[in-house]
Amino acid sequence: MQNTINFLLAILYALIGLCMAVAGIETLRDKANKARIGTAVFWFFLAIIFAFGDWIPAVVSGAMVLVIGILALFKQIQVGSLPKLDPKTAQEGAKRLGAKVFLPSIVLALTSILIAQFTPLGGQVGIGIGAVVSLILAIILTKAPTKQVFKDSQRMVRSVGAPGVLPQLLAMLGVVFTTCGVGKLTANMISHVFPAGNHFLGVALYCIAMALFTYIMGNAFAAFAAFAVITAAIGIPFVIAQGANPVVVAAIGMTSGYCGTLVTPMAANFNTLPVALLEMKDQMGVIKQQAPIAVILLIVQIGLMYFLAF
């Protein structure tokens, strides 16, 4: 079964690589983009890493990631000019479809959950299959021609730009943090400042630290880095070791972390992608709207953990 899972994942990653390779080709054709060479290199390197990452030497992948970083540093990765969405066509389509427009998203989620829960294929394969099924459903519902599907797919892929590599880089950073024992070091530092034994102080410290560390990492998961590091450093010695229910602590601790996701530009898929897709002038517009909610949610999580965990 593991061979089957690996084979399916290889196909899905190859499809992602193909999309990125096409984005590189389209970027080269974009004469209006002054950084089209650097941007094309960015997309081609990502395509190679995604499609052939299991077969190329790690040092080669690392070198390509460094090149991508250098290109981003010197602002050689630009979105460029993208195909414009026809407002009239979009309005007519929305009116015709109505609530059906949400079906592909719902089908994606349901398909992913069902495959992950009731088959041995796992969540990653489930998400990939769900994405393919939802795309086919979207094409059937909208009756979109192949050219339109291609154009809109490229518009979405290219509009992400350099932030598209952030989830992968953050995942690698998470592995490095965990391997280097950042959790133990943090625990030692905090133990000299905050004494263990005060339930409310321990809960507040844990929840706030989860939000702050997630702000840095961009995601409460980040290959479980934020959760693993802060739980090992604060959650276990300051909360669970004081008698708290570990199940409640883990669940609410993760949710507390996502309060940090709401206010960080590092969370590209949550806060940067909507700005690009909606063509917002204020790059921090999404974060500004979510910040008050994030603060309220964090306070609520602290209260919930304090009253439910003990």
matplotlib code that plots the C-alpha trace (Angstrom):
import matplotlib.pyplot as plt

x = [0.0, 2.8, 4.1, 0.7, 0.6, 4.1, 3.1, -0.1, 1.8, 4.5, 1.7, 0.1, 3.4, 4.3, 1.0, 1.8, 5.2, 3.6, 1.4, 4.5, 6.4, 3.6, 3.6, 7.3, 6.6, 3.8, 6.1, 8.7, 6.0, 5.1, 7.1, 5.7, 7.4, 10.8, 11.8, 10.5, 13.8, 14.2, 10.5, 10.6, 13.7, 11.8, 8.8, 11.0, 13.1, 10.0, 8.6, 11.8, 11.7, 8.1, 8.1, 11.5, 12.4, 12.6, 15.1, 17.5, 20.3, 19.4, 22.3, 20.8, 17.4, 19.1, 21.1, 17.9, 16.2, 19.2, 18.9, 15.2, 16.1, 18.6, 16.1, 13.6, 16.2, 17.0, 13.3, 13.6, 10.4, 7.5, 3.9, 3.8, 0.7, -2.0, -5.1, -7.9, -11.2, -14.2, -16.5, -19.6, -18.8, -18.2, -21.4, -23.4, -21.8, -22.4, -26.1, -26.6, -24.9, -26.1, -25.2, -23.9, -20.6, -19.7, -20.1, -16.5, -15.1, -17.5, -16.7, -13.0, -13.3, -15.7, -13.6, -10.4, -12.0, -13.6, -10.4, -8.4, -10.8, -12.0, -9.1, -5.5, -4.4, -4.0, -4.7, -2.2, -3.5, -7.0, -6.4, -4.9, -7.7, -10.3, -8.7, -8.9, -12.5, -13.5, -11.8, -13.7, -17.0, -16.2, -15.7, -19.0, -20.9, -19.5, -19.2, -15.9, -13.9, -10.4, -8.8, -10.6, -9.7, -6.0, -6.1, -7.7, -5.5, -2.4, -3.8, -4.2, -0.8, 1.2, -0.7, 0.8, 4.4, 7.2, 5.0, 4.1, 7.4, 6.8, 4.9, 7.7, 10.4, 8.5, 8.1, 11.9, 12.5, 10.2, 12.2, 15.4, 13.9, 12.7, 16.0, 18.1, 16.1, 14.7, 11.8, 14.2, 16.2, 13.0, 11.8, 15.1, 14.9, 11.3, 11.7, 14.1, 11.6, 8.1, 7.7, 5.6, 2.5, 0.2, -2.5, -3.7, -0.2, 0.9, -2.2, -1.8, 1.9, 1.3, -1.5, 0.3, 3.5, 1.7, 0.3, 3.6, 5.6, 3.0, 3.3, 6.9, 6.4, 3.2, 1.3, 0.5, 1.6, 4.6, 5.5, 4.3, 7.2, 5.2, 3.0, 5.8, 8.3, 6.0, 4.1, 7.4, 8.8, 5.7, 2.6, 4.0, 6.0, 3.8, 0.3, 0.1, 2.5, 0.4, -2.6, -4.2, -6.0, -3.5, -6.3, -7.9, -4.5, -3.4, -6.7, -7.0, -3.3, -3.4, -6.4, -4.5, -1.6, -4.0, -4.7, -1.1, -1.8, -4.5, -2.1, 1.1, 2.2, 4.1, 0.8, 0.8, -2.1, -4.3, -3.2, -1.2, -3.0, -6.4, -4.7, -3.3, -6.5, -8.7, -6.2, -6.3, -4.2, -3.5, -1.1, -2.0, -5.7, -6.6, -4.5, -6.0, -9.5, -8.5, -6.4, -9.3, -10.8, -7.5, -7.1, -10.6, -10.2, -6.9, -8.5, -11.4, -8.9, -7.0, -10.3, -11.5, -8.2, -8.1, -11.7, -11.8, -8.3, -8.2]
y = [0.0, 2.4, 1.9, 2.9, 6.0, 7.0, 6.5, 8.6, 11.3, 11.3, 11.8, 14.6, 16.4, 16.0, 17.7, 20.6, 20.8, 20.9, 23.8, 25.7, 24.9, 26.3, 29.4, 29.7, 29.5, 32.1, 34.4, 34.2, 35.3, 38.3, 41.0, 43.6, 41.9, 43.5, 40.7, 37.9, 36.0, 35.8, 35.0, 32.3, 30.8, 30.8, 28.9, 26.4, 25.7, 25.1, 22.9, 20.8, 20.5, 19.5, 17.1, 15.5, 16.2, 12.5, 11.7, 14.7, 15.0, 17.0, 19.4, 20.3, 21.1, 23.1, 25.1, 25.9, 27.1, 29.4, 30.8, 31.4, 33.2, 35.4, 36.2, 37.2, 39.3, 41.3, 41.6, 39.5, 37.7, 39.8, 38.7, 40.7, 41.2, 38.6, 37.8, 40.0, 38.5, 39.7, 41.3, 40.8, 37.1, 36.6, 38.3, 36.3, 33.1, 33.9, 34.7, 31.5, 29.2, 30.8, 28.8, 26.0, 28.0, 26.6, 23.0, 22.4, 23.6, 21.5, 18.4, 19.0, 19.0, 16.0, 13.9, 14.7, 13.8, 10.6, 9.3, 10.2, 8.6, 5.6, 4.5, 3.8, 6.4, 9.2, 12.9, 14.1, 11.8, 12.7, 16.4, 15.7, 13.5, 16.0, 18.8, 16.9, 15.9, 19.5, 20.8, 18.4, 19.4, 23.1, 22.6, 20.7, 23.3, 26.3, 24.7, 26.5, 25.9, 24.4, 27.8, 29.5, 26.8, 27.1, 31.0, 31.1, 28.4, 30.3, 33.5, 32.0, 30.2, 33.3, 35.7, 34.0, 34.8, 34.4, 33.8, 30.4, 29.0, 30.0, 26.9, 24.7, 26.9, 27.1, 23.3, 22.9, 25.6, 23.6, 20.5, 22.4, 23.9, 20.6, 18.8, 21.5, 21.3, 24.8, 23.5, 22.4, 25.7, 27.7, 25.8, 26.4, 30.1, 30.5, 28.4, 31.0, 33.8, 32.3, 29.8, 26.7, 26.0, 29.0, 27.5, 30.7, 32.1, 28.8, 28.7, 32.4, 31.9, 28.8, 30.3, 33.6, 31.8, 29.6, 32.7, 34.5, 31.5, 30.9, 34.6, 33.9, 30.5, 31.6, 28.5, 26.6, 23.4, 24.3, 20.6, 20.7, 23.0, 25.7, 23.2, 20.8, 23.4, 25.5, 22.5, 20.9, 24.2, 25.5, 23.3, 20.2, 21.7, 24.7, 23.3, 19.5, 18.7, 20.8, 18.4, 19.7, 17.4, 16.9, 16.4, 19.7, 21.5, 20.2, 21.1, 24.6, 25.2, 24.6, 26.9, 29.6, 29.2, 30.1, 33.4, 34.2, 33.0, 35.6, 38.5, 37.4, 38.1, 34.9, 33.0, 33.4, 31.2, 33.0, 36.6, 37.2, 35.2, 36.9, 40.3, 39.2, 37.5, 40.4, 42.9, 44.9, 48.1, 47.7, 44.7, 44.4, 44.8, 41.3, 41.3, 44.6, 43.2, 40.0, 41.5, 42.4, 39.0, 37.3, 39.2, 38.3, 34.7, 34.4, 35.7, 33.3, 30.4, 31.3, 31.3, 28.0, 26.2, 27.5, 26.4, 23.2, 21.7, 21.6]
z = [0.0, 0.8, -2.8, -4.1, -1.9, -3.0, -6.7, -6.3, -4.5, -7.2, -9.9, -7.9, -7.3, -11.0, -11.9, -9.5, -11.2, -14.6, -13.6, -12.3, -15.5, -17.6, -15.3, -16.2, -19.9, -19.7, -17.7, -20.5, -22.9, -20.7, -22.4, -20.0, -17.0, -16.5, -14.3, -16.5, -16.7, -12.9, -12.4, -15.1, -13.4, -10.1, -11.6, -13.5, -10.4, -8.3, -11.1, -11.0, -7.2, -7.1, -10.0, -9.6, -5.9, -5.0, -7.8, -7.8, -5.2, -2.1, -2.7, -6.1, -4.6, -1.9, -4.5, -6.4, -3.2, -2.6, -6.1, -5.5, -2.3, -4.1, -6.8, -4.2, -2.4, -5.5, -6.4, -9.6, -9.0, -10.2, -10.9, -14.2, -16.3, -15.8, -17.9, -16.8, -15.6, -17.6, -15.0, -17.2, -17.7, -14.0, -13.1, -15.5, -14.3, -10.7, -11.4, -13.3, -10.8, -7.6, -4.5, -6.8, -7.1, -3.6, -4.7, -5.9, -2.6, -0.6, -2.8, -2.4, 1.4, 1.6, -0.9, 1.0, 4.4, 3.2, 1.6, 4.6, 7.1, 5.2, 3.0, 3.8, 1.2, 3.8, 3.9, 1.3, -1.4, -0.3, -0.9, -4.3, -5.5, -4.0, -5.9, -9.2, -8.6, -7.6, -10.8, -13.0, -11.2, -11.6, -15.4, -15.7, -13.7, -15.5, -18.9, -19.3, -22.4, -22.1, -23.0, -20.1, -17.6, -18.7, -18.5, -15.1, -13.7, -14.8, -13.4, -10.0, -10.0, -11.2, -8.9, -5.9, -7.0, -4.5, -1.4, -3.1, -1.8, 1.8, 3.0, 1.8, 3.4, 6.7, 6.8, 6.4, 9.1, 11.4, 10.9, 11.7, 14.8, 16.1, 15.3, 17.0, 20.2, 20.2, 22.5, 25.3, 25.0, 25.2, 28.2, 30.1, 29.4, 30.5, 33.6, 35.0, 34.5, 35.1, 38.0, 37.4, 39.4, 38.6, 36.3, 34.8, 34.1, 32.5, 30.3, 29.2, 28.6, 26.5, 24.4, 23.8, 22.9, 20.4, 18.7, 18.7, 17.4, 14.8, 13.8, 13.1, 11.4, 9.4, 10.4, 13.7, 11.9, 9.8, 9.9, 13.5, 14.4, 16.2, 18.0, 18.8, 20.0, 22.1, 23.6, 24.6, 25.9, 27.7, 27.3, 29.0, 31.9, 32.7, 31.9, 31.4, 34.2, 36.5, 36.0, 32.9, 30.4, 27.6, 25.0, 25.8, 26.0, 22.6, 20.8, 22.3, 22.0, 18.2, 17.9, 19.9, 17.4, 14.5, 16.1, 15.1, 11.6, 11.2, 11.7, 9.9, 6.3, 6.6, 6.1, 2.4, 1.6, 4.2, 4.1, 0.9, -1.7, -1.1, -1.5, -4.9, -6.1, -5.1, -6.4, -3.1, -3.0, 0.7, 1.1, 4.8, 4.2, 5.1, 8.2, 9.4, 9.2, 11.0, 13.8, 16.2, 15.7, 16.4, 19.7, 20.8, 19.8, 21.7, 24.9, 24.4, 24.0, 27.2, 29.1, 27.6, 28.3, 31.9, 32.7, 30.6, 31.0, 34.8]

ax = plt.figure().add_subplot(projection="3d")
ax.plot(x, y, z, "-o")
ax.set_aspect("equal")
plt.show()
